[in-house]
Amino acid sequence: MPKLKTHKGLKKRIKIGAKGKVTRSKGGKSHLMSGKSGRKKGHLRKKSGVSPAFSKIMKRALNLS
């Protein structure tokens, strides 16, 4: 069997913590920001967690599990 390749697009978008927790940035920040409230923009700045089921899929795409 050949080696499995890492999904490079996903690798650039998520971070995996020491205990295996997956974090990602929220979308919707690239344009049309003037129509969003300051509160909304503040919430978009924060990192978001990923559900355990989806994190298993992401780790498989990165060949970590």
ZIWOBEL-V344122 format. One line per field, one symbol per residue. psi: psi as a letter, one per 30 degrees, with the letter a starting at -180 (. if undefined). Layout:
psi->???
This chain:
psi->klkkkkjeeeefflkkleggkklllklgfelhfffkleeeeeeffllklkleeeeeeeeefghf.
